[in-house]
Amino acid sequence: MENNIDKFVCSVRLEEELCKGCINCIKHCPTQAIRVHKGKARIIDRFCIDCGRCVRYCPHHAKVADYDPISIISKYKYVVALPAPALYAQFQNLNNVDYVLNALLRLGFDDVYEVSAAAELVSHASREFLKKHKNQGTFISSACPSVIRLIRVKFPTLLPRLLPIKAPVEVAAEIAKERAITQTGLAPEDIGIIFISPCPSKVSYVKYPLGLEKSTINHAVAIKDIYPLLLPHMNMKESQLKPLSHSGRIGLGWGNAGGEVSGLLTDSYLSADGITNIIRVLEDLEDEKIYSMKFVELSACSGGCVGGILNVENPYLAAHKTQRLKKYQPVSKNRAEHNPELKDIFWEEKIEYEPVFRLGNNFRESLNMLQEVEKLVKLFPGFDCGSCGAPTCQTLAEDIVRGDAQINNCIHLLRTHVYELAKDIQVLSMSPELDSDHEDTQKIKKHIEELMEKLAEFTIS
């Protein structure tokens, strides 16, 4: 298949020694990107959207997210931290985000630029864009990389509906990089832009950005790794804090589900969070059941970014903490005129459809393969039990047609085959001719040996 599968960087991987082959993960994967064969799970990168559900639901902790260690900051002469809004919601009794920002400086960063501050610039640009294109249908948020990846592999007709504006983290990185170059005079390669991420999809975004040729972000570290390191540095009096925060209610709210749409200052919107819920919304958008909304916000994680698997706090408690932090803040603190470093807030290139689930290389081949799939599905019992290592009978049939599985992977068909072979062996072994040296007897014995080999093959499979 001639797909650019190298584009699909996956930041979730398997710790094989911990995997028990329990098939729990295949039931929770929304894009059927996991198979279990020979007692071990396998993640198919090109199908994976880095939603992190397999990490959350694996009882053996065999699925882990890949990200950079905090020690990566020593690689650069000057490092800037980009804290996600979800970071603030991890701390108990926090009433001023400057405690977190100052702690980042004390930890070893040279500067900070809040992703929440950049989110306010994105909110403003989104309001202007929707006002300009108010009669062009419903637009979909482009802030969550997992959602965009899902759309580009499953819902290609919705690609033109994506809001063509850079994600807040990218906007923050571009501004932070330009400021650092101006302030230090250092070469760009000596300046490290480090994003503090709540989820693996944003880690993958850094490696392969959407709507851009290359991200300005150099590395991504996990909130759960940096959280315990910040705690000892937050024991400061408020009078000792440098005033570093430039985020109002709009920017801080982006960490929660519904935070982006609240910044649009409109009631013509829909907000959904949790990957299974957003798939239903995308299906309804594709079927044109949703048509009266100006904007749709979709977050792959339940609760929004505060629900990402790289956080430490319960997402519902984190959402509550965000609301408390926002309470006494102005609506917005950041304006485009305060950030002349930002040259363009829109995408540089369109996001293309990637037909990773297509069976063949062209329409005719795909049609023929689909017919083979339908024949196989009729043979299977339709239990979708997962015993074959695939999530559904349909998926197993597709794997067989692609050459990635065998029909004997279905334990129910295997049982039938074994039973039939055993009966044949029994009938042949009871033949009275087996005691003679007749030529037919030798043929029967040879046939029994062949059947026994087949039986062993089925059993091993």
C-alpha positions as CSV (number, residue, x, y, z in Angstrom):
1,M,0.0,0.0,0.0
2,E,1.5,3.3,-1.0
3,N,0.7,5.4,2.1
4,N,3.1,7.8,3.7
5,I,3.0,5.8,6.9
6,D,6.3,7.4,8.0
7,K,4.2,10.5,8.7
8,F,2.4,8.8,11.5
9,V,4.8,9.1,14.4
10,C,3.4,7.3,17.4
11,S,4.3,8.3,21.0
12,V,2.6,5.3,22.7
13,R,4.7,2.1,22.8
14,L,4.5,-1.3,24.3
15,E,6.7,-2.6,27.2
16,E,6.7,-6.2,25.9
17,E,7.9,-7.8,29.1
18,L,4.9,-6.4,31.0
19,C,2.3,-7.4,28.4
20,K,0.2,-10.4,29.3
21,G,-1.7,-10.6,26.0
22,C,-5.0,-10.0,27.9
23,I,-6.7,-8.3,24.9
24,N,-8.0,-5.6,27.2
25,C,-6.4,-2.9,25.1
26,I,-7.9,-3.9,21.8
27,K,-11.4,-3.3,23.2
28,H,-10.6,0.3,24.2
29,C,-8.7,1.4,21.1
30,P,-11.0,3.7,19.1
31,T,-9.2,3.2,15.7
32,Q,-8.6,-0.6,16.1
33,A,-4.8,0.0,16.1
34,I,-3.8,-2.9,18.3
35,R,-3.5,-6.6,17.7
36,V,-2.5,-9.4,20.1
37,H,-0.5,-12.3,18.6
38,K,1.7,-14.9,20.3
39,G,0.7,-13.5,23.7
40,K,1.9,-10.0,23.1
41,A,0.1,-6.8,21.9
42,R,1.4,-4.8,18.9
43,I,0.5,-1.2,18.1
44,I,0.1,-0.4,14.4
45,D,1.5,3.1,14.2
46,R,-0.3,4.2,11.1
47,F,-3.7,3.4,12.7
48,C,-2.8,4.9,16.1
49,I,-4.0,8.5,16.9
50,D,-2.1,8.7,20.2
51,C,-5.3,9.2,22.3
52,G,-3.7,7.2,25.2
53,R,-6.7,5.1,26.0
54,C,-4.6,1.9,25.9
55,V,-2.2,3.4,28.4
56,R,-5.1,4.3,30.7
57,Y,-6.8,0.9,30.4
58,C,-3.9,-1.5,30.4
59,P,-4.1,-3.3,33.8
60,H,-0.4,-4.4,33.5
61,H,1.0,-1.0,32.6
62,A,2.5,-2.4,29.4
63,K,1.5,0.6,27.3
64,V,3.6,3.7,28.0
65,A,3.9,7.2,26.5
66,D,7.2,8.3,25.0
67,Y,8.5,11.8,25.8
68,D,11.7,13.6,26.6
69,P,13.4,13.6,30.0
70,I,13.7,16.9,31.8
71,S,17.5,16.5,31.6
72,I,17.1,17.5,27.9
73,I,17.4,21.2,29.0
74,S,21.1,20.8,29.5
75,K,21.5,20.4,25.8
76,Y,20.9,24.1,25.1
77,K,22.5,27.3,26.2
78,Y,19.1,29.0,26.8
79,V,15.9,27.2,27.4
80,V,12.3,28.4,27.5
81,A,9.5,26.5,29.1
82,L,6.0,26.4,27.5
83,P,3.7,25.3,30.3
84,A,0.3,23.9,29.2
85,P,-2.7,25.4,31.1
86,A,-3.4,21.9,32.5
87,L,-0.1,22.2,34.5
88,Y,-1.6,24.8,36.9
89,A,-4.5,22.5,37.7
90,Q,-2.3,19.8,39.2
91,F,-1.4,21.8,42.3
92,Q,-3.3,22.0,45.6
93,N,-4.5,25.4,46.9
94,L,-2.8,27.3,44.0
95,N,-4.3,30.8,43.8
96,N,-1.6,32.4,41.6
97,V,0.0,30.8,38.6
98,D,3.1,32.9,39.1
99,Y,4.1,30.4,41.7
100,V,4.4,27.8,39.0
101,L,6.1,30.0,36.5
102,N,8.7,31.2,39.0
103,A,9.3,27.6,40.1
104,L,10.1,26.7,36.5
105,L,12.8,29.4,36.5
106,R,14.2,28.1,39.7
107,L,14.2,24.6,38.3
108,G,16.6,25.6,35.5
109,F,14.6,27.2,32.7
110,D,15.8,30.6,31.5
111,D,12.4,31.9,30.5
112,V,8.7,30.9,30.3
113,Y,6.0,31.7,27.9
114,E,2.5,30.4,28.8
115,V,0.6,28.4,26.2
116,S,-2.5,29.9,27.8
117,A,-1.3,33.3,26.8
118,A,-1.0,32.1,23.2
119,A,-4.4,30.5,23.5
120,E,-5.9,34.0,23.9
121,L,-4.3,35.0,20.6
122,V,-5.8,31.9,19.0
123,S,-9.2,32.7,20.5
124,H,-9.1,36.2,19.0
125,A,-8.0,35.0,15.6
126,S,-10.7,32.3,15.7
127,R,-13.4,34.9,16.5
128,E,-12.3,37.0,13.5
129,F,-12.1,34.0,11.2
130,L,-15.6,32.8,12.1
131,K,-17.0,36.3,11.7
132,K,-15.4,36.5,8.2
133,H,-16.7,33.0,7.2
134,K,-20.0,33.1,9.0
135,N,-21.9,31.6,6.1
136,Q,-19.6,28.8,5.3
137,G,-20.8,26.1,7.6
138,T,-19.6,24.6,10.8
139,F,-15.8,24.7,11.6
140,I,-14.0,22.2,13.8
141,S,-11.3,23.0,16.4
142,S,-7.8,22.1,15.3
143,A,-6.2,22.3,18.7
144,C,-6.2,18.6,19.6
145,P,-3.7,16.6,17.5
146,S,-5.6,13.3,18.1
147,V,-8.8,14.7,16.7
148,I,-7.0,16.0,13.6
149,R,-5.3,12.7,13.1
150,L,-8.6,10.9,13.5
151,I,-10.3,13.2,10.9
152,R,-7.5,12.8,8.4
153,V,-7.7,8.9,8.5
154,K,-11.4,8.4,9.1
155,F,-13.3,11.5,8.1
156,P,-11.7,13.0,5.0
157,T,-14.8,14.9,4.0
158,L,-14.5,17.0,7.2
159,L,-10.9,18.1,6.5
160,P,-12.1,21.4,4.8
161,R,-14.0,22.1,8.1
162,L,-10.9,22.3,10.2
163,L,-10.1,25.7,11.5
164,P,-6.8,26.6,9.7
165,I,-5.2,28.2,12.7
166,K,-2.1,27.1,14.5
167,A,-2.4,25.3,17.9
168,P,-1.7,27.6,20.9
169,V,1.4,25.6,21.7
170,E,2.9,26.4,18.3
171,V,2.0,30.0,18.6
172,A,3.6,30.2,22.0
173,A,6.8,28.5,20.7
174,E,7.2,30.9,17.7
175,I,6.8,33.9,20.0
176,A,9.1,32.5,22.7
177,K,11.8,31.6,20.1
178,E,11.9,35.0,18.5
179,R,12.0,36.8,21.9
180,A,14.8,34.5,23.0
181,I,16.9,35.2,19.9
182,T,16.3,39.0,20.3
183,Q,17.1,39.0,24.0
184,T,20.2,36.7,23.9
185,G,21.7,37.1,20.5
186,L,22.2,33.4,20.4
187,A,21.8,31.2,17.3
188,P,18.3,29.5,17.0
189,E,19.9,26.1,17.5
190,D,21.3,27.1,20.9
191,I,17.8,27.9,22.2
192,G,15.6,25.1,23.4
193,I,11.8,25.5,23.4
194,I,10.5,22.8,25.8
195,F,6.7,22.1,25.9
196,I,5.3,20.7,29.2
197,S,2.7,18.3,27.8
198,P,-0.4,16.8,29.3
199,C,-0.7,14.0,26.6
200,P,1.2,11.9,24.1
201,S,-0.6,13.3,21.0
202,K,1.1,16.7,21.6
203,V,4.5,14.8,21.9
204,S,3.8,13.3,18.5
205,Y,2.8,16.8,17.2
206,V,6.3,18.1,18.0
207,K,7.8,15.4,15.9
208,Y,5.3,15.7,13.1
209,P,3.3,18.9,13.2
210,L,0.0,19.4,11.5
211,G,-0.5,22.2,9.0
212,L,3.3,23.0,9.3
213,E,6.4,21.7,7.7
214,K,8.4,21.9,11.0
215,S,7.5,22.8,14.6
216,T,9.3,25.5,16.5
217,I,9.1,23.3,19.6
218,N,12.3,21.3,20.2
219,H,11.2,18.8,22.9
220,A,8.2,17.8,25.0
221,V,8.4,16.7,28.6
222,A,5.5,15.2,30.7
223,I,3.6,17.2,33.3
224,K,3.8,14.1,35.6
225,D,7.6,14.2,35.5
226,I,8.0,17.9,36.1
227,Y,5.3,18.2,38.7
228,P,7.3,16.7,41.7
229,L,10.4,18.6,40.7
230,L,8.5,21.9,40.9
231,L,7.0,21.4,44.4
232,P,10.2,22.2,46.4
233,H,10.6,25.4,44.4
234,M,7.1,26.8,45.1
235,N,7.7,27.6,48.8
236,M,7.9,31.3,48.2
237,K,6.2,34.4,49.6
238,E,3.9,36.1,47.1
239,S,6.0,39.3,47.5
240,Q,9.0,37.3,46.1
241,L,7.3,36.4,42.8
242,K,8.2,37.9,39.5
243,P,5.0,38.9,37.6
244,L,5.3,36.4,34.7
245,S,1.7,35.5,33.9
246,H,-0.1,37.0,31.0
247,S,-3.2,34.8,30.9
248,G,-6.7,35.8,31.7
249,R,-9.9,33.6,32.0
250,I,-9.9,32.7,28.3
251,G,-6.4,31.4,28.2
252,L,-6.5,29.5,31.5
253,G,-9.8,28.0,30.5
254,W,-8.3,26.2,27.5
255,G,-7.2,23.4,29.7
256,N,-10.8,22.3,30.4
257,A,-13.3,20.9,28.0
258,G,-15.4,23.8,26.7
259,G,-12.6,26.3,27.4
260,E,-11.9,27.0,23.7
261,V,-15.5,27.7,22.8
262,S,-15.9,30.0,25.8
263,G,-13.2,32.2,24.3
264,L,-15.3,32.6,21.1
265,L,-17.9,34.6,23.0
266,T,-20.8,33.0,21.1
267,D,-23.5,30.5,21.9
268,S,-23.5,28.9,18.5
269,Y,-21.2,26.0,19.4
270,L,-21.0,22.4,20.4
271,S,-18.3,21.0,22.7
272,A,-17.6,17.3,23.2
273,D,-14.8,15.5,25.0
274,G,-13.7,11.8,25.2
275,I,-12.7,10.0,22.1
276,T,-15.9,7.8,21.8
277,N,-18.1,10.9,22.1
278,I,-16.2,12.9,19.5
279,I,-16.4,10.0,17.1
280,R,-20.2,10.2,17.4
281,V,-20.1,13.9,16.8
282,L,-17.8,13.5,13.7
283,E,-20.2,10.9,12.3
284,D,-23.1,13.3,12.7
285,L,-21.1,16.1,11.2
286,E,-20.2,13.9,8.2
287,D,-23.9,12.9,7.8
288,E,-24.9,16.6,8.0
289,K,-27.0,16.0,11.1
290,I,-25.2,18.9,12.7
291,Y,-25.4,22.0,10.6
292,S,-26.6,25.0,12.6
293,M,-23.4,25.4,14.7
294,K,-20.7,27.9,13.9
295,F,-18.0,25.9,15.7
296,V,-17.4,22.5,17.2
297,E,-14.7,22.0,19.9
298,L,-13.5,18.4,20.2
299,S,-11.1,17.1,22.9
300,A,-9.9,13.5,22.7
301,C,-9.4,13.3,26.5
302,S,-12.3,13.3,28.9
303,G,-12.5,16.6,30.6
304,G,-10.2,18.2,28.0
305,C,-6.4,18.6,28.4
306,V,-6.7,18.2,32.1
307,G,-7.7,14.6,31.4
308,G,-4.5,13.8,29.5
309,I,-2.6,10.7,30.7
310,L,0.6,12.6,31.4
311,N,-1.1,14.6,34.2
312,V,-1.2,13.6,37.9
313,E,-4.5,15.0,39.1
314,N,-7.9,13.6,38.8
315,P,-9.3,15.4,35.7
316,Y,-12.6,16.5,37.4
317,L,-10.7,17.9,40.4
318,A,-8.3,19.6,37.9
319,A,-11.2,21.1,36.1
320,H,-12.6,22.5,39.4
321,K,-9.1,24.0,40.2
322,T,-9.0,25.7,36.8
323,Q,-12.4,27.3,37.5
324,R,-11.1,28.6,40.8
325,L,-7.9,30.0,39.2
326,K,-10.0,31.8,36.6
327,K,-12.3,33.4,39.1
328,Y,-10.5,36.7,39.8
329,Q,-8.8,37.1,36.4
330,P,-9.7,39.5,33.7
331,V,-11.3,38.0,30.5
332,S,-8.0,38.3,28.6
333,K,-4.5,39.7,29.2
334,N,-2.9,39.0,25.8
335,R,-3.3,40.9,22.5
336,A,-1.8,40.4,19.1
337,E,-0.3,43.9,19.3
338,H,1.7,42.8,22.4
339,N,3.3,40.0,20.4
340,P,4.9,41.4,17.2
341,E,7.1,38.3,17.1
342,L,4.2,36.3,15.7
343,K,4.3,36.6,11.9
344,D,1.3,34.4,10.9
345,I,-1.2,32.6,13.0
346,F,-2.6,30.5,10.2
347,W,-1.4,27.1,8.8
348,E,1.3,27.1,6.2
349,E,-0.2,24.1,4.4
350,K,-3.4,22.1,4.1
351,I,-3.8,18.8,5.9
352,E,-4.2,15.9,3.5
353,Y,-6.3,12.7,3.8
354,E,-4.2,9.7,4.6
355,P,-6.0,6.5,3.5
356,V,-4.3,4.1,6.0
357,F,-7.4,1.9,6.3
358,R,-7.8,1.5,2.6
359,L,-7.4,-2.2,1.6
360,G,-5.8,-1.8,-1.8
361,N,-3.7,0.6,-3.9
362,N,-6.6,1.6,-6.1
363,F,-10.3,1.4,-6.3
364,R,-10.6,-1.8,-8.3
365,E,-8.1,-3.6,-6.0
366,S,-9.8,-2.3,-2.9
367,L,-13.2,-3.4,-4.2
368,N,-11.9,-7.0,-4.9
369,M,-10.4,-7.1,-1.4
370,L,-13.5,-5.9,0.2
371,Q,-15.5,-8.7,-1.5
372,E,-13.0,-11.1,0.0
373,V,-13.5,-9.5,3.4
374,E,-17.3,-9.9,3.2
375,K,-16.9,-13.6,2.4
376,L,-14.6,-14.1,5.4
377,V,-16.9,-12.2,7.7
378,K,-19.8,-14.6,6.8
379,L,-17.6,-17.5,7.9
380,F,-16.9,-16.0,11.3
381,P,-19.4,-16.3,14.2
382,G,-19.7,-12.5,14.7
383,F,-18.9,-12.6,18.4
384,D,-16.2,-10.0,18.2
385,C,-14.7,-11.8,21.2
386,G,-11.1,-10.7,20.5
387,S,-9.7,-14.2,21.0
388,C,-8.1,-14.0,17.6
389,G,-6.1,-10.9,18.7
390,A,-8.1,-8.5,16.6
391,P,-10.9,-6.3,18.0
392,T,-13.7,-7.5,15.7
393,C,-14.4,-10.3,13.1
394,Q,-14.5,-7.6,10.5
395,T,-11.0,-6.4,11.5
396,L,-9.6,-10.0,11.4
397,A,-11.1,-10.4,7.9
398,E,-9.3,-7.2,6.8
399,D,-6.0,-8.4,8.3
400,I,-6.3,-11.7,6.5
401,V,-6.9,-10.0,3.2
402,R,-4.0,-7.7,3.8
403,G,-1.8,-10.8,4.5
404,D,-1.3,-9.9,8.2
405,A,-3.3,-12.8,9.7
406,Q,-4.6,-16.3,9.0
407,I,-8.1,-17.7,9.0
408,N,-7.0,-20.1,11.8
409,N,-6.6,-17.1,14.1
410,C,-10.4,-17.4,14.7
411,I,-10.5,-19.8,17.6
412,H,-14.1,-20.8,16.8
413,L,-13.2,-21.9,13.2
414,L,-10.0,-23.5,14.5
415,R,-12.1,-25.6,17.0
416,T,-14.3,-26.7,14.1
417,H,-11.3,-27.6,11.9
418,V,-9.6,-29.5,14.8
419,Y,-12.8,-31.4,15.5
420,E,-13.2,-32.4,11.8
421,L,-9.6,-33.4,11.5
422,A,-9.8,-35.5,14.7
423,K,-12.9,-37.3,13.3
424,D,-11.0,-38.0,10.0
425,I,-8.1,-39.4,11.9
426,Q,-10.3,-41.5,14.1
427,V,-12.1,-43.0,11.1
428,L,-8.9,-43.8,9.2
429,S,-7.2,-45.2,12.3
430,M,-10.0,-47.7,12.7
431,S,-9.7,-49.0,9.2
432,P,-9.1,-52.8,9.1
433,E,-6.6,-52.4,6.3
434,L,-4.1,-50.8,8.6
435,D,-2.8,-54.1,9.8
436,S,-1.7,-55.3,6.3
437,D,1.2,-54.3,4.1
438,H,-1.1,-53.5,1.2
439,E,-0.3,-50.4,-0.9
440,D,-3.6,-48.8,0.1
441,T,-2.6,-49.3,3.7
442,Q,0.5,-47.3,3.2
443,K,-1.5,-44.5,1.5
444,I,-3.9,-44.4,4.5
445,K,-1.0,-44.2,7.0
446,K,0.5,-41.4,5.0
447,H,-2.8,-39.6,5.0
448,I,-3.1,-40.0,8.7
449,E,0.4,-38.5,9.2
450,E,-0.6,-35.5,7.0
451,L,-3.7,-35.0,9.1
452,M,-1.8,-35.2,12.3
453,E,0.6,-32.6,10.9
454,K,-2.3,-30.3,10.1
455,L,-3.8,-30.9,13.5
456,A,-0.5,-29.9,15.2
457,E,-0.3,-26.8,12.9
458,F,-3.8,-25.7,14.0
459,T,-3.1,-26.3,17.6
460,I,0.1,-24.3,17.5
461,S,-1.6,-21.4,15.7
